[in-house]
Amino acid sequence: MIYEVAGDILMSGAEAIAHGVAANDPMNQGLAAALHENYPAMHKDFHHWCHQQSPKPGSAWIWSGAGGARIINLITQEGGLEHGSKPGKASVSTVNHALRALKKLIVKEGLSSIALPRLATGVGGLEWSDVRPLISNQLADVEVSVYLYSLYTPGKKATEPAG
């Protein structure tokens, strides 16, 4: 079930927070920057994974940290594989593929809830009106609570209904 909520995704009670990035993303803008700051080991491990796997846009990687923190990095943007290169923009196709990978990861990991931002609409450069239907199409039939943070309110814990 998809629940649209307003609040600070970093305060989510979901089992995992998913967000969009490019391979080897410097994670220095938007939600990625906040996640990098809160979970520096995730950023380091993500870069290690990228060097090992050379992930293609549309893939997903989950990181589990201390205290049960779980972050799902969705490769929604092109570029970034070469050291020092800048991430490119997202495309509807790569976001759709990344959401499909997320769906598989949810099932594989046995997650019961995830939090998602307005995926690929910041640094990724896409319009929310193009991305929102993709989320519904890919995740509406998954047996998991999806808390879709459609309105970011810093410092406010969203009301996340129990699924």
Residue pairs with C-beta under 8 A, 6 or more apart in sequence:
1 144
1 145
1 146
1 163
2 135
2 136
2 139
2 140
2 146
2 148
3 145
3 146
3 147
3 148
3 160
3 161
4 148
4 150
5 147
5 148
5 149
5 150
5 151
5 158
5 159
5 160
6 149
6 150
6 151
6 152
6 153
6 156
6 158
7 149
7 151
7 152
7 153
7 156
7 157
7 158
7 159
8 152
8 153
8 154
8 155
8 156
8 157
8 158
9 17
9 31
9 115
9 117
9 149
9 152
9 158
10 17
10 34
10 35
10 38
11 155
11 156
11 157
11 158
12 115
12 147
12 149
12 158
12 160
13 113
13 160
14 113
14 114
14 115
14 145
14 147
14 160
15 70
15 111
15 112
15 113
15 114
16 62
16 70
16 71
16 72
16 109
16 111
16 113
16 114
16 115
17 35
17 70
17 71
17 72
17 114
17 115
17 116
18 60
18 71
18 72
18 73
18 74
18 102
18 114
18 115
18 116
18 119
19 31
19 32
19 35
19 71
19 72
19 73
19 74
19 116
19 117
19 119
20 74
20 75
20 76
20 77
20 90
20 95
20 98
20 117
20 119
20 120
20 124
21 27
21 32
21 46
21 73
21 74
21 75
21 76
21 77
21 80
21 87
22 57
22 75
22 76
22 77
22 78
22 79
22 80
22 87
22 88
23 50
23 54
23 55
23 57
23 75
23 79
23 80
23 81
24 47
24 50
24 51
24 80
24 81
24 82
24 83
24 85
25 32
25 46
25 77
25 80
25 87
26 87
27 33
27 35
27 36
27 43
27 46
28 36
29 122
29 123
30 122
30 123
31 117
31 122
32 123
35 42
35 43
35 71
36 42
36 43
39 63
39 65
39 69
39 71
41 65
42 63
42 65
42 69
42 71
45 63
46 61
46 63
46 73
49 55
49 61
50 80
50 81
53 61
54 81
55 61
55 75
56 75
57 75
57 76
57 77
57 78
57 91
57 94
57 97
57 98
58 75
58 76
58 93
58 94
58 96
58 97
58 98
58 100
58 101
59 74
59 75
59 97
59 98
59 101
60 72
60 73
60 74
60 75
60 98
60 101
60 102
60 104
60 105
61 72
61 73
61 75
62 70
62 71
62 72
62 73
62 105
62 109
63 70
63 71
63 72
63 73
64 70
65 71
70 109
70 111
72 102
72 105
72 114
74 95
74 98
74 99
74 101
74 102
74 119
75 94
75 98
76 90
76 94
76 95
76 98
76 119
76 120
76 124
77 87
77 88
77 89
77 90
77 94
77 120
77 123
77 124
78 87
78 88
78 89
78 90
78 91
78 94
79 85
79 86
79 87
79 88
80 86
80 87
80 88
87 123
89 124
89 125
89 126
90 120
90 124
90 125
90 126
91 126
92 126
92 130
92 131
92 134
95 119
95 120
95 124
95 126
95 131
95 134
96 134
96 137
96 138
99 119
99 134
99 135
99 137
99 138
99 139
100 138
102 114
102 138
102 139
103 138
103 139
103 142
105 111
106 114
106 142
106 144
107 142
111 144
112 144
112 145
112 163
113 144
113 145
113 146
113 147
113 160
113 163
114 144
114 145
114 146
114 147
115 146
115 147
115 149
115 160
116 135
116 146
116 147
116 148
116 149
117 149
117 152
118 128
118 131
118 149
118 150
118 152
119 131
119 135
120 126
120 131
121 127
121 128
121 131
128 150
132 150
135 146
135 148
139 146
144 163
145 160
145 161
145 162
145 163
147 158
147 160
149 158
